[in-house]
Amino acid sequence: MDAHAKRWRVGLVGYGEVGRIVAEDLRAQDVAVAAYDVKLDDARGDAMRGHAAEHGVALAASHAALAAGSDLVISAVTASQAVTVARAIAPALRAGTFVLDLNSASPGAKIDAARTVDAAGGRYVEGAVMTSVPPYRIKVPTILGGPHAAALAPALAALGFAGCKVGSERLGVASASKMCRSVMIKGLEAMVIESFTTARHYGVEDAVIASLHETFPGIDWEKQAAYFFQRVIEHGRRRAEEMREVAQTVREAGLEPWSAAGTAERQAWVADAADAGWFGVRGTPGFARSADWRTEADRILAHLKPKD
């Protein structure tokens, strides 16, 4: 299977940041790649079409067209669309086609998606991406789960997904690992933005950061804060959707998701601000790239302060 995988046709559902990274790394190995994204149906897809042309990625006309021509379908859309995508591709899947679901969805959503894919003759594998993709690209640490995970793992390794490790055969376990991590990581992003922006308003940011350095000396809080601001400004919408899935995961455990729900609200609030132009023009080179978090905090405060 290892050698054969390089001859697979890989279909990407979702051609955003993650989809484009996967496409680039697979095309660099001369693997055949096709993609479909609902944004391709309108002007929002112009950048996607340009990227696809540059890297030799074929663009499919629909979910079904993509699925019908793929040996492996990788779903990398926003969290709320995980089950919707599974339902859209299932009728066109050829028997035995692998579907790798990388979406940050709840265990319940992953189980629903798997049920749909497997009933259609496909082989569903959940993938829990355990850290930010860009620094690692397709080598990003990922937990594979479900009864078909062990069968897919060698092929993924051959394709360059070096960070993929098989977890549990029971669906939902890998996703639960991701969701529980996100309570902490995405929550920390939201807390840093709220804490540091408020501290900036009161002029106490240096004292707060000094105290954090003393308590957590292993973290460069200046650098970490800049990164958190950058990622939330650029990807807050996607993060908010993920955190709503996280909140559902917490509910499924019997807890009220106060932290997860609050994080979703803060991430969505920053996304709304970004869409409103508070941080500059989305898509331009300098957008969400400030090396100093204070620049972005000041932009937030400028829009919150009452006008004279």
Sequence and secondary structure as in RCSB ss.txt:
>XXXX:A:sequence
MDAHAKRWRVGLVGYGEVGRIVAEDLRAQDVAVAAYDVKLDDARGDAMRGHAAEHGVALAASHAALAAGSDLVIS
AVTASQAVTVARAIAPALRAGTFVLDLNSASPGAKIDAARTVDAAGGRYVEGAVMTSVPPYRIKVPTILGGPHAA
ALAPALAALGFAGCKVGSERLGVASASKMCRSVMIKGLEAMVIESFTTARHYGVEDAVIASLHETFPGIDWEKQA
AYFFQRVIEHGRRRAEEMREVAQTVREAGLEPWSAAGTAERQAWVADAADAGWFGVRGTPGFARSADWRTEADRI
LAHLKPKD
>XXXX:A:secstr
 HHHHTT EEEEE  SHHHHHHHHHHHTTT EEEEE GGGGSGGGHHHHHHHHHHT EE SSHHHHHHT SEEEE
   GGGHHHHHHHHGGG  TT EEEE     HHHHHHHHHHHHHTT EEEEEEE S HHHHGGG  EEEESTTHH
HHHHHHHHTT TTEEE  SSTTHHHHHHHHHHHHHHHHHHHHHHHHHHHHHHT HHHHHHHHHHH TTS HHHHH
HHHHHHHHHHHHHHHHHHHHHHHHHHHTT   HHHHHHHHHHHHHHHHHHTTTTS TTSTTTT  SSHHHHHHHH
HHHHS   
